[in-house]
Structure formats: structure tokens, C-alpha cells
Amino acid sequence: MIQRPRLVIIDDDPSYRDPLAGLLAKDFQVVVTTCGQEGVSRLLTTRPDLVLFGLPIRSCDALQTLRAISQNHRLREIPLLLIAAPASANLEDLRNRGFHVNDLLPKDRSLWKSLPPKLLALLKTTPPLPVS
């Protein structure tokens, strides 16, 4: 049996988080977290292949979480896809500020269609994580 990649979803909005978990469960082993602090804890214990981060980027929790991920050498290696409200985040700005974000998708209706292929492509283009 082929093992599905592990995915941690960090999102405080159940109207997006729960349907996303259901949608992605056929391709990934999904772990759901509801806040940044819990998300970082699960990243450290679960060691996923991908992170889907959907907290509001302007929130204190989101920035603290991105900072914690970006400053931890083990977590920085995990590909991170940020989902943000359109116009609330800019990928290059986040990277210039030292945040670890591999890609950004708008949190809108197109998300449902574009997310699974985007995650699978990100997984294919990222080198495998070292075993710790």
C-alpha cells in the first residue's frame, strides 16, 4: 500500500477548514489544527510533508506562527502553502520579511478547484525531508 503524504492544515475558520480537510483526505493524511500555536506543536510532532496555512495573515497569531515556522530549521524545510483573503497578503513581501512561505493562494471560490493540484505540484517540486 502506498502511503499518502502527511498534510497539516492550520486554519481557524471551520467554514473553510473542515471542507478542505474532507476534500484533501483522499490524497493526503490530513491533520487539522485550529490555531497557530497548536499548528506549530503538531508540525513538530507530526513532521508532515506539507503545511496548508489559512489563518488571517494580518492577525497576531498568524504572524507569530509564520515567525515560529520561519525561525525553526526543522519547520522551515516543510513546504508551506498560505491561503489568504485576496489582497491581504503578498508572497514577495512575506518572503522579504523573512517568512517561510512557498506559495500563496487566494481564499476565494477558486480555491476548491486549484488547491489539490497546487499541493500535489508543490509536493513534487520539493526535495524530500530528511529523516530525523
Secondary structure by P-SEA (a helix, b strand, c coil): ccccbbbbbbccccccaaaaaaaaccccbbbbbccaaaaaaaaaaacccbbbbbcccccaaaaaaaaaaaacccccccbbbbbbccccccaaaaaaaccccccccccccccccccaaaaaaaaaaccccccc
